[in-house]
Every structure is written in structure tokens, then in C-alpha cells.
């Protein structure tokens, strides 16, 4: 009778051991699959054009050149109309992240800065110059440089960057939904993201 009971106990121990090892193996496979899915989703994200804008402006360009000292001044000028398309994008494929499988945590370490692309179209009117002070390539380059500075100031004063951040946060919320559905935790700079709304307060 004792041999039978001993045999039953040994059999149960062996069965429980196999079941425990099987469950652990399944958990590990599930963890690896989740980790691979998260990495794939992040890697698949490319450049995100989050917002577009259009600016128009008129510039008066003037340049004076002294001839023979202070005796004679030659002036050239032009009226420049600028129409510029502006796009703000984030290359999310450059996101730095870290996956901690043991603690089921995805940590976003760094988000690349926005990429601002300005595509201006120049139209020149009423160009006035003379033989002693003609329009040259340098003048056109100076105009383009001044226009670029002016447009950058307009972009900073507009809502384009704010709108771009809102769109970026909306895209990052997909990572939160993915990690949350898999039972993982999303972090940014070691700050846990527990709700969709907490993404809005991130300092990007």
C-alpha cells in the first residue's frame, strides 16, 4: 500500500513539475512575442508630417553703395513677394527606446526634435539698379536669408509648433494603447504614463 501511495505522490510531483515548466515556457514565449511586437510597431513608424502652414509677405529690399567716398551714392532696390509653404515633421523612426522584458516596461528615452521645412517662392517686382551698383547673386542670397529669418519668427509666433506637438502626442498615444493592451507599462524619461491624458503634460 505504501508503495502505491509513494508511486502516486511521485507521479503527481512529476506532473506538477511538467505543468509548471510548461506554463513558464508559455509565459516566456508570450513575453518574447509581446516584446517583438512592440519593437516592430516602433520600427514601422516613419516620418510623421504633423502640420502644414502657408505664409505670405512683402519685402522691400534696399542696398546703397558709396562711390568715390561720400561724393556719390548708388542705390538699388526691389519689391519682393514671398509665398512659403511650411511643414513640421517628426522622424519617429529615430526614437530612442529601451525594452525591459523582466518588468514589462517600454521606456522612451528620447524623441527627435521637430524638422521644420520652409519652401519659399519668390517673385521680384520693381527692380531698380544701375551700372555702378547692379543686382548680383549676393543680393538674391541676402534677400533669401532675410526672408528665412522673418519666416522663422512668424512660425515661432504662430500655432504651428503647438499643433505639431498635439499631433505628436496623439501618435504617441498609440504606443500607450499597445503597451497597455499587452499588460506593459509605458515610460518617458522614467516617468510612467498611466493615462492617455498624462501624455499631454510631457515636456518634449
C-alpha positions as CSV (number, residue, x, y, z in Angstrom):
1,X,0.0,0.0,0.0
2,X,2.8,2.4,0.9
3,X,4.5,1.7,-2.5
4,X,1.3,2.6,-4.3
5,X,0.9,5.8,-2.3
6,X,4.5,6.6,-2.9
7,X,4.1,6.0,-6.6
8,X,1.0,8.2,-6.7
9,X,2.9,11.1,-4.9
10,X,5.9,10.8,-7.3
11,X,3.6,10.8,-10.3
12,X,1.8,13.9,-9.1
13,X,5.1,15.7,-8.4
14,X,6.3,14.9,-11.9
15,X,3.0,16.1,-13.4
16,X,3.0,19.3,-11.5
17,X,6.7,19.9,-12.4
18,X,6.0,19.4,-16.1
19,X,2.9,21.7,-15.9
20,X,4.9,24.4,-14.1
21,X,7.7,24.3,-16.6
22,X,5.2,24.3,-19.4
23,X,3.5,27.4,-18.0
24,X,6.8,29.2,-17.5
25,X,7.8,28.3,-21.1
26,X,4.5,29.7,-22.4
27,X,4.9,32.9,-20.3
28,X,8.4,33.4,-21.7
29,X,7.2,32.8,-25.3
30,X,4.3,35.3,-24.8
31,X,6.7,37.8,-23.3
32,X,9.1,37.5,-26.2
33,X,6.2,37.8,-28.7
34,X,5.0,41.0,-26.9
35,X,8.5,42.4,-26.9
36,X,8.9,41.7,-30.6
37,X,5.5,43.2,-31.4
38,X,6.4,46.4,-29.6
39,X,9.7,46.7,-31.4
40,X,8.1,46.0,-34.7
41,X,5.4,48.7,-34.2
42,X,8.0,51.3,-33.2
43,X,10.3,50.4,-36.1
44,X,7.4,50.6,-38.6
45,X,6.7,54.3,-37.7
46,X,8.4,56.6,-40.2
47,X,8.5,60.3,-40.7
48,X,5.3,61.9,-39.4
49,X,4.3,65.2,-41.1
50,X,2.1,66.6,-38.3
51,X,1.2,70.0,-39.5
52,X,1.4,72.3,-42.5
53,X,1.1,76.1,-42.9
54,X,1.3,78.8,-45.5
55,X,2.8,82.3,-45.2
56,X,2.7,85.3,-47.5
57,X,4.7,88.5,-47.1
58,X,6.0,91.5,-49.0
59,X,9.6,92.8,-48.5
60,X,11.3,96.0,-49.6
61,X,14.9,95.3,-50.3
62,X,17.4,98.3,-50.5
63,X,21.1,98.4,-50.8
64,X,23.3,101.5,-51.1
65,X,26.9,101.7,-52.3
66,X,29.1,104.7,-51.9
67,X,31.0,105.7,-55.0
68,X,34.2,107.9,-54.7
69,X,33.8,108.1,-51.0
70,X,30.9,110.3,-49.8
71,X,30.5,112.2,-53.1
72,X,28.1,109.8,-54.8
73,X,25.8,107.0,-53.6
74,X,24.3,104.4,-55.9
75,X,21.2,102.7,-54.6
76,X,19.4,99.5,-55.8
77,X,16.1,98.2,-54.6
78,X,13.4,95.7,-55.3
79,X,9.9,94.7,-54.1
80,X,9.8,91.0,-53.2
81,X,6.6,89.0,-52.7
82,X,7.1,85.7,-50.9
83,X,4.7,82.8,-50.7
84,X,6.0,80.0,-48.5
85,X,4.7,76.5,-47.6
86,X,5.9,75.3,-44.2
87,X,5.8,71.7,-42.9
88,X,6.7,70.4,-39.4
89,X,7.6,66.8,-39.1
90,X,9.0,64.3,-36.6
91,X,11.1,61.3,-37.7
92,X,9.7,58.8,-35.3
93,X,12.0,56.1,-36.6
94,X,14.8,57.8,-34.7
95,X,13.0,57.4,-31.3
96,X,15.5,56.0,-28.7
97,X,13.8,53.4,-26.5
98,X,14.5,50.6,-24.1
99,X,12.6,47.4,-23.5
100,X,12.7,45.8,-20.1
101,X,11.1,42.3,-20.6
102,X,11.5,41.3,-16.9
103,X,9.4,44.3,-15.7
104,X,7.3,44.5,-18.9
105,X,8.3,48.2,-19.4
106,X,8.8,50.2,-22.6
107,X,10.9,53.3,-21.9
108,X,11.1,56.1,-24.5
109,X,14.4,57.7,-23.8
110,X,14.4,60.4,-26.4
111,X,12.1,61.8,-29.1
112,X,13.8,63.6,-32.0
113,X,13.2,67.3,-32.4
114,X,10.8,68.6,-35.0
115,X,12.0,69.1,-38.5
116,X,10.9,72.4,-40.0
117,X,10.9,72.7,-43.8
118,X,10.3,76.1,-45.4
119,X,9.7,76.1,-49.2
120,X,9.5,79.8,-50.3
121,X,8.5,81.0,-53.7
122,X,10.0,84.5,-54.6
123,X,8.5,87.0,-57.1
124,X,10.6,90.1,-57.8
125,X,9.0,93.4,-58.8
126,X,10.2,96.9,-59.5
127,X,13.9,96.0,-59.5
128,X,15.9,99.2,-59.8
129,X,19.7,99.2,-60.2
130,X,22.3,100.9,-62.3
131,X,25.6,100.1,-63.9
132,X,27.7,101.1,-60.8
133,X,25.6,99.0,-58.4
134,X,23.9,96.2,-60.3
135,X,21.9,93.3,-58.8
136,X,24.2,90.3,-58.2
137,X,23.9,86.8,-56.8
138,X,24.8,88.1,-53.4
139,X,21.8,90.4,-53.3
140,X,19.4,87.4,-54.0
141,X,21.2,85.4,-51.3
142,X,20.8,88.3,-48.8
143,X,17.1,88.5,-49.7
144,X,16.6,84.8,-49.1
145,X,18.5,84.9,-45.8
146,X,16.4,87.8,-44.5
147,X,13.2,86.1,-45.7
148,X,14.1,82.9,-43.9
149,X,14.7,84.8,-40.6
150,X,11.4,86.6,-41.0
151,X,9.5,83.4,-41.7
152,X,11.1,81.6,-38.7
153,X,9.9,84.4,-36.5
154,X,6.4,84.1,-37.9
155,X,6.5,80.3,-37.3
156,X,7.5,80.8,-33.7
157,X,4.7,83.3,-33.2
158,X,2.1,81.0,-34.8
159,X,0.3,77.9,-33.5
160,X,2.1,75.6,-35.9
161,X,4.5,74.2,-33.3
162,X,1.7,73.8,-30.8
163,X,-0.4,71.9,-33.3
164,X,2.6,69.8,-34.2
165,X,3.1,68.8,-30.6
166,X,-0.6,67.9,-30.2
167,X,-0.4,65.7,-33.3
168,X,2.8,64.0,-32.0
169,X,1.1,63.3,-28.6
170,X,-1.8,61.8,-30.5
171,X,0.7,59.5,-32.3
172,X,2.5,58.5,-29.1
173,X,-0.9,57.6,-27.5
174,X,-0.8,54.6,-29.9
175,X,2.2,53.3,-28.1
176,X,0.4,53.7,-24.8
177,X,-2.7,51.8,-26.1
178,X,-0.4,49.0,-27.4
179,X,1.6,48.6,-24.2
180,X,-1.5,48.9,-22.0
181,X,-3.3,46.2,-24.0
182,X,-0.3,43.8,-23.5
183,X,-0.1,44.5,-19.8
184,X,3.1,46.5,-20.1
185,X,4.0,50.0,-18.7
186,X,5.0,52.9,-20.9
187,X,7.5,55.4,-19.6
188,X,9.1,58.6,-20.9
189,X,12.3,59.6,-19.2
190,X,11.5,57.2,-16.3
191,X,8.1,58.9,-15.8
192,X,5.3,56.3,-16.0
193,X,2.4,57.1,-18.4
194,X,-0.6,55.8,-16.7
195,X,-3.4,57.5,-18.7
196,X,-3.8,58.9,-22.2
197,X,-4.2,62.4,-20.6
198,X,-0.9,62.2,-18.9
199,X,0.8,62.3,-22.3
200,X,-0.4,65.9,-22.7
201,X,1.8,67.1,-19.9
202,X,5.0,65.6,-21.3
203,X,7.9,68.1,-21.9
204,X,9.1,67.1,-25.3
